[in-house]
Amino acid sequence: MPNFYLPLSGNVRQDINPWTWWTRISNGQLGFININMGKSSDPALEQQILDDVGSYGRQIGQLGDALEAVLAHMKTDTWNSDAKEAVEAFKFQLAEIRRLKRSRADSKT
């Protein structure tokens, strides 16, 4: 769709998004129960990272994949039982996440 300018208006760009207006007015609170994820030292940068790089879940997922790759090449024979259990619990979580993703993808097709 071509740009449309009224006479004497010039090149004006304004986002009209009532949700952002409401969240600014209400300090981000939209319901009775809200979760405060903490304060960021640079909220604009954090939002840009979420928009351009990936959500928290995606970032954590990639960290999990990288850690799993590192663990695959480590010798864990000498680790104590608590450390081995922690690694096994981590691997189980990753396997469950993959299973849920597969079942979600299968249900969409």
DSSP file with accessible surface (Angstrom, degrees, kcal/mol):
  #  RESIDUE AA STRUCTURE BP1 BP2  ACC     N-H-->O    O-->H-N    N-H-->O    O-->H-N    TCO  KAPPA ALPHA  PHI   PSI    X-CA   Y-CA   Z-CA
    1    1 A M              0   0  220      0, 0.0     3,-0.1     0, 0.0     2,-0.0   0.000 360.0 360.0 360.0 130.8    0.0    0.0    0.0
    2    2 A P        -     0   0  112      0, 0.0     2,-0.2     0, 0.0     0, 0.0  -0.306 360.0 -96.2 -71.6 156.4    1.5    3.4   -1.0
    3    3 A N        -     0   0  131      1,-0.0     2,-0.5     2,-0.0     0, 0.0  -0.463  36.9-156.1 -69.8 142.8    2.1    6.1    1.6
    4    4 A F        -     0   0  165     -2,-0.2     2,-0.4    -3,-0.1    -1,-0.0  -0.987  10.6-174.7-126.0 123.2   -0.6    8.6    2.0
    5    5 A Y        -     0   0  101     -2,-0.5     3,-0.1     6,-0.1     6,-0.1  -0.968  19.3-135.0-120.2 134.4    0.1   12.1    3.3
    6    6 A L    >   -     0   0  110     -2,-0.4     3,-2.1     4,-0.2     4,-0.5  -0.452  50.1 -73.6 -75.5 159.3   -2.4   14.8    4.0
    7    7 A P  T 3  S+     0   0  118      0, 0.0    -1,-0.1     0, 0.0     0, 0.0  -0.248 118.3   4.5 -57.0 137.4   -1.5   18.3    2.9
    8    8 A L  T 3  S+     0   0  189      1,-0.1    -2,-0.0    -3,-0.1     0, 0.0   0.569 101.7 108.6  66.4  11.8    1.1   20.0    5.0
    9    9 A S    <   -     0   0   43     -3,-2.1    -1,-0.1     1,-0.1    -3,-0.0   0.775  57.0-169.2 -88.8 -28.4    1.6   16.8    7.1
   10   10 A G        -     0   0   47     -4,-0.5     2,-1.3     1,-0.1    -4,-0.2  -0.157  52.3 -30.4  70.0-167.1    5.0   15.7    5.7
   11   11 A N  S    S+     0   0  132     -6,-0.1     2,-0.5     2,-0.0    -1,-0.1  -0.698  77.4 169.2 -88.7  91.8    6.5   12.4    6.5
   12   12 A V        -     0   0  101     -2,-1.3     2,-0.5     2,-0.0    -2,-0.0  -0.910  14.0-173.5-110.6 130.1    5.0   11.6    9.9
   13   13 A R        +     0   0  197     -2,-0.5     2,-0.4     2,-0.0    -2,-0.0  -0.985  11.3 163.1-125.1 125.9    5.3    8.2   11.4
   14   14 A Q        -     0   0  141     -2,-0.5     2,-0.4     2,-0.0    -2,-0.0  -0.980  31.2-135.7-143.4 125.2    3.5    7.3   14.6
   15   15 A D        -     0   0  106     -2,-0.4     2,-0.7     2,-0.1    -2,-0.0  -0.685  15.3-160.0 -78.7 130.4    2.8    3.9   16.0
   16   16 A I        +     0   0  123     -2,-0.4    -2,-0.0     4,-0.0    -1,-0.0  -0.916  29.8 148.0-113.6 102.5   -0.7    3.6   17.3
   17   17 A N    >>  -     0   0   67     -2,-0.7     4,-1.8     1,-0.1     3,-0.6  -0.858  30.3-166.3-138.8  99.3   -0.9    0.7   19.7
   18   18 A P  H 3> S+     0   0   82      0, 0.0     4,-2.8     0, 0.0     5,-0.2   0.802  87.6  62.8 -58.9 -28.8   -3.3    0.9   22.6
   19   19 A W  H 3> S+     0   0  171      1,-0.2     4,-2.5     2,-0.2     5,-0.2   0.925 105.1  44.8 -64.1 -43.2   -1.7   -2.0   24.4
   20   20 A T  H <> S+     0   0   49     -3,-0.6     4,-1.9     2,-0.2    -1,-0.2   0.878 112.8  52.4 -69.0 -33.7    1.6   -0.2   24.7
   21   21 A W  H  X S+     0   0  114     -4,-1.8     4,-2.2     2,-0.2    -2,-0.2   0.950 111.9  46.1 -62.2 -46.4   -0.2    3.0   25.8
   22   22 A W  H  X S+     0   0  132     -4,-2.8     4,-2.6     1,-0.2     6,-0.2   0.913 111.9  49.9 -64.2 -42.6   -2.1    1.0   28.5
   23   23 A T  H  <>S+     0   0   42     -4,-2.5     5,-3.2     1,-0.2     6,-0.3   0.860 110.7  50.3 -69.0 -31.4    1.1   -0.8   29.8
   24   24 A R  H ><5S+     0   0  176     -4,-1.9     3,-0.7     3,-0.2    -1,-0.2   0.913 113.5  45.6 -69.0 -40.6    2.9    2.5   30.1
   25   25 A I  H 3<5S+     0   0  131     -4,-2.2    -2,-0.2     1,-0.2    -1,-0.2   0.911 120.5  38.7 -67.3 -40.4    0.1    4.0   32.0
   26   26 A S  T ><5S-     0   0   28     -4,-2.6     3,-1.5    -5,-0.2    -1,-0.2   0.234 112.6-112.8 -97.6  14.8   -0.3    1.0   34.3
   27   27 A N  T < 5S-     0   0  155     -3,-0.7    -3,-0.2     1,-0.3    -4,-0.1   0.858  75.3 -55.4  56.1  36.5    3.4    0.2   34.6
   28   28 A G  T 3 <S+     0   0   42     -5,-3.2     2,-0.6    -6,-0.2    -1,-0.3   0.478 101.8 135.4  82.6   0.5    3.0   -3.0   32.7
   29   29 A Q    <   +     0   0  105     -3,-1.5    -1,-0.2    -6,-0.3     5,-0.1  -0.733  16.6 161.1 -89.1 122.3    0.2   -4.4   35.0
   30   30 A L        +     0   0   95     -2,-0.6     2,-0.2    -3,-0.1    -1,-0.1   0.518  60.0  18.4-115.3 -11.2   -2.6   -5.9   33.0
   31   31 A G  S    S-     0   0   36      1,-0.1     3,-0.1     0, 0.0     0, 0.0  -0.793  86.1 -88.1-144.7-171.0   -4.3   -8.2   35.5
   32   32 A F  S    S+     0   0  209     -2,-0.2     2,-0.5     1,-0.2    -1,-0.1   0.836 115.2  43.3 -75.6 -34.7   -4.8   -8.9   39.2
   33   33 A I  S    S+     0   0  157      2,-0.0     2,-0.4    -3,-0.0    -1,-0.2  -0.963  72.7 167.9-116.1 119.8   -1.8  -11.3   39.3
   34   34 A N        -     0   0   75     -2,-0.5     2,-0.6    -3,-0.1    -5,-0.1  -0.966  28.5-135.2-130.5 149.2    1.3  -10.2   37.5
   35   35 A I        -     0   0  145     -2,-0.4     2,-0.7     2,-0.0    -2,-0.0  -0.907  13.3-149.4-106.6 123.6    4.9  -11.6   37.6
   36   36 A N        -     0   0  125     -2,-0.6     3,-0.1     1,-0.1    -2,-0.0  -0.834   5.5-165.6 -93.6 116.1    7.7   -9.1   37.9
   37   37 A M        -     0   0  152     -2,-0.7    -1,-0.1     1,-0.3     2,-0.1   0.369  48.9-102.0 -83.6   5.9   10.7  -10.4   36.1
   38   38 A G        -     0   0   49      2,-0.0     2,-0.4     0, 0.0    -1,-0.3  -0.322  44.5 -60.4 100.5 175.1   12.9   -7.8   37.7
   39   39 A K        -     0   0  197     -3,-0.1     2,-0.3    -2,-0.1    -3,-0.0  -0.811  42.8-144.9-102.1 136.6   14.5   -4.6   36.6
   40   40 A S        -     0   0   41     -2,-0.4     4,-0.1     1,-0.1    -2,-0.0  -0.759  13.7-137.5 -96.1 145.6   16.9   -4.5   33.7
   41   41 A S  S    S+     0   0  129     -2,-0.3    -1,-0.1     1,-0.3    -2,-0.0   0.750 105.6  22.6 -72.6 -21.0   19.7   -2.0   33.6
   42   42 A D     >  +     0   0   75      1,-0.1     4,-2.4     2,-0.0    -1,-0.3  -0.632  69.5 175.3-143.6  80.7   18.9   -1.4   30.0
   43   43 A P  H  > S+     0   0   85      0, 0.0     4,-2.5     0, 0.0     5,-0.2   0.849  81.1  55.2 -58.7 -35.5   15.3   -2.3   29.2
   44   44 A A  H  > S+     0   0   74      2,-0.2     4,-2.2     1,-0.2     5,-0.1   0.924 110.1  45.7 -65.1 -42.4   15.5   -1.0   25.6
   45   45 A L  H  > S+     0   0   81     -3,-0.3     4,-2.6     2,-0.2    -1,-0.2   0.922 111.7  52.2 -66.0 -41.7   18.5   -3.2   24.8
   46   46 A E  H  X S+     0   0   67     -4,-2.4     4,-2.4     1,-0.2    -2,-0.2   0.924 110.3  48.3 -61.2 -41.8   16.8   -6.2   26.5
   47   47 A Q  H  X S+     0   0   99     -4,-2.5     4,-2.4     2,-0.2    -1,-0.2   0.909 110.4  51.6 -65.2 -39.1   13.7   -5.6   24.3
   48   48 A Q  H  X S+     0   0  107     -4,-2.2     4,-3.2     2,-0.2     5,-0.4   0.915 109.4  50.2 -64.5 -39.8   15.8   -5.3   21.2
   49   49 A I  H  X>S+     0   0   64     -4,-2.6     4,-2.7     1,-0.2     5,-1.8   0.930 111.4  48.5 -62.9 -44.5   17.6   -8.6   22.1
   50   50 A L  H  <5S+     0   0   40     -4,-2.4    -2,-0.2     3,-0.2    -1,-0.2   0.900 117.3  42.2 -62.5 -39.0   14.2  -10.3   22.6
   51   51 A D  H  <5S+     0   0  109     -4,-2.4    -2,-0.2    -5,-0.2    -1,-0.2   0.910 127.7  27.6 -73.6 -43.0   12.9   -9.0   19.3
   52   52 A D  H  <5S+     0   0  116     -4,-3.2    -3,-0.2    -5,-0.2    -2,-0.2   0.797 131.2  28.5 -94.5 -32.7   16.0   -9.5   17.2
   53   53 A V  T  <5S-     0   0   96     -4,-2.7     2,-0.2    -5,-0.4    -3,-0.2   0.888 112.9 -79.3 -98.1 -55.2   17.8  -12.5   18.8
   54   54 A G      < -     0   0   10     -5,-1.8    -1,-0.2     4,-0.0    -2,-0.1  -0.825  43.0 -72.5 161.4 161.5   15.2  -14.6   20.4
   55   55 A S     >  -     0   0   65     -2,-0.2     4,-2.6    -4,-0.1     5,-0.2  -0.116  52.1-100.9 -66.4 169.9   12.9  -15.1   23.4
   56   56 A Y  H  > S+     0   0   98      1,-0.2     4,-2.9     2,-0.2     5,-0.3   0.917 124.9  53.0 -59.8 -41.2   14.2  -16.2   26.8
   57   57 A G  H  > S+     0   0   53      1,-0.2     4,-2.5     2,-0.2    -1,-0.2   0.910 109.2  47.7 -61.7 -42.2   13.0  -19.7   26.0
   58   58 A R  H  > S+     0   0  155      2,-0.2     4,-2.2     1,-0.2    -1,-0.2   0.922 112.9  48.7 -65.5 -42.4   14.9  -19.8   22.7
   59   59 A Q  H  X S+     0   0   59     -4,-2.6     4,-2.1     2,-0.2    -2,-0.2   0.936 113.7  46.0 -63.9 -44.1   18.1  -18.5   24.3
   60   60 A I  H  X S+     0   0  114     -4,-2.9     4,-2.7     1,-0.2    -2,-0.2   0.900 110.4  54.8 -66.0 -38.3   17.8  -21.0   27.2
   61   61 A G  H  X S+     0   0   24     -4,-2.5     4,-2.5    -5,-0.3    -1,-0.2   0.915 108.3  47.9 -60.8 -41.3   17.1  -23.8   24.7
   62   62 A Q  H  X S+     0   0  117     -4,-2.2     4,-2.4     2,-0.2    -1,-0.2   0.889 110.6  51.6 -69.1 -35.8   20.3  -23.0   22.7
   63   63 A L  H  X S+     0   0  121     -4,-2.1     4,-2.8     2,-0.2    -2,-0.2   0.921 110.1  50.1 -63.2 -41.7   22.3  -22.9   25.9
   64   64 A G  H  X S+     0   0    6     -4,-2.7     4,-2.6     2,-0.2    -2,-0.2   0.920 110.4  49.2 -62.0 -43.6   20.9  -26.3   26.8
   65   65 A D  H  X S+     0   0   81     -4,-2.5     4,-2.0     2,-0.2    -1,-0.2   0.915 112.9  47.5 -62.3 -42.3   21.8  -27.7   23.4
   66   66 A A  H  X S+     0   0   57     -4,-2.4     4,-2.2     2,-0.2    -2,-0.2   0.925 112.7  48.2 -65.8 -42.7   25.3  -26.3   23.7
   67   67 A L  H  X S+     0   0   82     -4,-2.8     4,-2.9     1,-0.2    -2,-0.2   0.900 109.5  53.0 -65.7 -38.4   25.8  -27.7   27.2
   68   68 A E  H  X S+     0   0   48     -4,-2.6     4,-1.7    -5,-0.2    -1,-0.2   0.907 108.3  50.9 -62.6 -39.1   24.5  -31.1   26.1
   69   69 A A  H  X S+     0   0   55     -4,-2.0     4,-0.7     2,-0.2    -2,-0.2   0.911 111.5  47.6 -64.8 -40.3   27.0  -31.1   23.2
   70   70 A V  H >< S+     0   0   79     -4,-2.2     3,-1.3     1,-0.2     4,-0.3   0.936 110.6  51.5 -65.5 -44.7   29.8  -30.3   25.7
   71   71 A L  H >< S+     0   0   17     -4,-2.9     3,-1.2     1,-0.3    -1,-0.2   0.832 100.4  63.7 -62.8 -30.2   28.7  -33.0   28.1
   72   72 A A  H 3< S+     0   0   71     -4,-1.7    -1,-0.3     1,-0.3    -2,-0.2   0.777 107.2  43.4 -65.4 -23.0   28.7  -35.5   25.3
   73   73 A H  T << S+     0   0  172     -3,-1.3     2,-0.3    -4,-0.7    -1,-0.3   0.340  97.3  94.2-104.9   6.5   32.4  -35.1   25.0
   74   74 A M  S <  S-     0   0   90     -3,-1.2     2,-0.6    -4,-0.3    -3,-0.0  -0.772  73.0-127.7-101.7 146.3   33.3  -35.1   28.7
   75   75 A K        +     0   0  174     -2,-0.3     3,-0.2     1,-0.1    -2,-0.1  -0.808  27.3 176.3 -89.2 119.3   34.4  -38.1   30.7
   76   76 A T    >   +     0   0   44     -2,-0.6     3,-1.3     1,-0.1    -1,-0.1   0.238  46.9 108.2-108.7  12.7   32.1  -38.2   33.8
   77   77 A D  T 3  S+     0   0  123      1,-0.3    -1,-0.1     7,-0.0     7,-0.0   0.843  82.6  44.7 -59.9 -35.6   33.5  -41.4   35.2
   78   78 A T  T 3  S+     0   0  135     -3,-0.2    -1,-0.3     2,-0.0    -2,-0.1   0.451  88.4 112.0 -91.8  -0.3   35.2  -39.7   38.1
   79   79 A W  S <  S-     0   0   71     -3,-1.3    -3,-0.0     1,-0.1     2,-0.0  -0.417  72.8-109.7 -72.8 150.0   32.3  -37.4   39.0
   80   80 A N     >  -     0   0  103      1,-0.1     4,-2.2    -2,-0.1     5,-0.2  -0.249  33.0-102.5 -73.8 168.0   30.5  -37.9   42.3
   81   81 A S  H  > S+     0   0   77      1,-0.2     4,-2.6     2,-0.2     5,-0.2   0.851 119.3  56.2 -65.0 -33.4   26.9  -39.2   42.3
   82   82 A D  H  > S+     0   0  113      2,-0.2     4,-2.2     1,-0.2    -1,-0.2   0.923 109.4  46.4 -63.8 -43.4   25.3  -35.8   42.9
   83   83 A A  H  > S+     0   0   34      2,-0.2     4,-2.2     1,-0.2    -2,-0.2   0.917 112.9  49.5 -65.3 -42.1   27.0  -34.3   39.8
   84   84 A K  H  X S+     0   0   83     -4,-2.2     4,-2.5     1,-0.2    -2,-0.2   0.911 110.9  50.0 -64.1 -40.7   26.0  -37.4   37.7
   85   85 A E  H  X S+     0   0  125     -4,-2.6     4,-2.6     2,-0.2    -1,-0.2   0.895 109.0  52.2 -64.1 -39.6   22.4  -37.1   38.9
   86   86 A A  H  X S+     0   0   61     -4,-2.2     4,-2.2     2,-0.2    -2,-0.2   0.918 111.2  46.8 -63.1 -42.2   22.3  -33.4   38.1
   87   87 A V  H  X S+     0   0   20     -4,-2.2     4,-2.8     2,-0.2    -2,-0.2   0.919 112.4  49.6 -66.4 -42.4   23.5  -34.1   34.6
   88   88 A E  H  X S+     0   0  116     -4,-2.5     4,-2.4     2,-0.2    -2,-0.2   0.903 110.6  50.2 -63.7 -40.0   21.1  -37.0   34.1
   89   89 A A  H  X S+     0   0   57     -4,-2.6     4,-2.3     2,-0.2    -1,-0.2   0.912 111.3  49.6 -63.5 -40.1   18.2  -34.7   35.3
   90   90 A F  H  X S+     0   0   46     -4,-2.2     4,-2.3     2,-0.2    -2,-0.2   0.934 111.4  47.5 -63.7 -46.2   19.3  -32.1   32.9
   91   91 A K  H  X S+     0   0   69     -4,-2.8     4,-2.4     1,-0.2    -2,-0.2   0.888 110.3  53.2 -63.9 -37.7   19.5  -34.5   30.0
   92   92 A F  H  X S+     0   0  132     -4,-2.4     4,-2.5     2,-0.2    -1,-0.2   0.923 108.2  50.5 -62.7 -43.4   16.0  -35.9   30.9
   93   93 A Q  H  X S+     0   0  125     -4,-2.3     4,-2.4     1,-0.2    -2,-0.2   0.928 110.5  48.7 -60.0 -45.8   14.6  -32.3   30.8
   94   94 A L  H  X S+     0   0   15     -4,-2.3     4,-2.4     1,-0.2    -1,-0.2   0.904 110.9  50.7 -62.0 -40.6   16.1  -31.7   27.4
   95   95 A A  H  X S+     0   0   46     -4,-2.4     4,-2.4     1,-0.2    -1,-0.2   0.906 110.3  49.5 -64.0 -40.5   14.6  -35.0   26.2
   96   96 A E  H  X S+     0   0   62     -4,-2.5     4,-2.6     2,-0.2    -2,-0.2   0.895 109.4  51.8 -65.6 -39.6   11.2  -34.1   27.5
   97   97 A I  H  X S+     0   0   82     -4,-2.4     4,-2.5     2,-0.2    -2,-0.2   0.937 110.8  47.9 -62.4 -44.8   11.3  -30.7   25.8
   98   98 A R  H  X S+     0   0   87     -4,-2.4     4,-2.6     1,-0.2    -2,-0.2   0.908 110.9  51.6 -61.7 -41.6   12.2  -32.3   22.5
   99   99 A R  H  X S+     0   0  110     -4,-2.4     4,-2.6     2,-0.2    -2,-0.2   0.936 111.1  47.2 -61.1 -45.2    9.4  -34.8   23.0
  100  100 A L  H  X S+     0   0   95     -4,-2.6     4,-2.3     1,-0.2    -2,-0.2   0.900 111.8  50.5 -64.8 -39.7    6.9  -32.0   23.6
  101  101 A K  H  X S+     0   0  139     -4,-2.5     4,-2.5     2,-0.2    -1,-0.2   0.913 111.4  48.5 -63.7 -42.5    8.1  -30.0   20.6
  102  102 A R  H  X S+     0   0  145     -4,-2.6     4,-2.8     2,-0.2    -2,-0.2   0.926 111.5  48.8 -62.6 -44.4    7.7  -33.1   18.4
  103  103 A S  H  X S+     0   0   58     -4,-2.6     4,-1.9     1,-0.2    -2,-0.2   0.888 112.0  49.6 -66.1 -34.3    4.2  -33.9   19.7
  104  104 A R  H  X S+     0   0  158     -4,-2.3     4,-1.2    -5,-0.2    -1,-0.2   0.929 112.7  46.9 -67.0 -43.6    3.3  -30.2   19.1
  105  105 A A  H  X S+     0   0   52     -4,-2.5     4,-0.8     1,-0.2     3,-0.3   0.905 112.3  50.5 -65.6 -39.1    4.7  -30.3   15.6
  106  106 A D  H >< S+     0   0  114     -4,-2.8     3,-0.5     1,-0.2    -1,-0.2   0.873 108.1  52.6 -66.7 -35.3    2.9  -33.6   14.8
  107  107 A S  H 3< S+     0   0   89     -4,-1.9    -1,-0.2     1,-0.2    -2,-0.2   0.752 105.6  55.1 -73.9 -22.6   -0.4  -32.3   16.1
  108  108 A K  H 3<        0   0  159     -4,-1.2    -1,-0.2    -3,-0.3    -2,-0.2   0.672 360.0 360.0 -82.4 -17.8   -0.2  -29.2   13.7
  109  109 A T    <<        0   0  152     -4,-0.8    -3,-0.0    -3,-0.5    -4,-0.0  -0.349 360.0 360.0 -94.8 360.0    0.3  -31.4   10.6
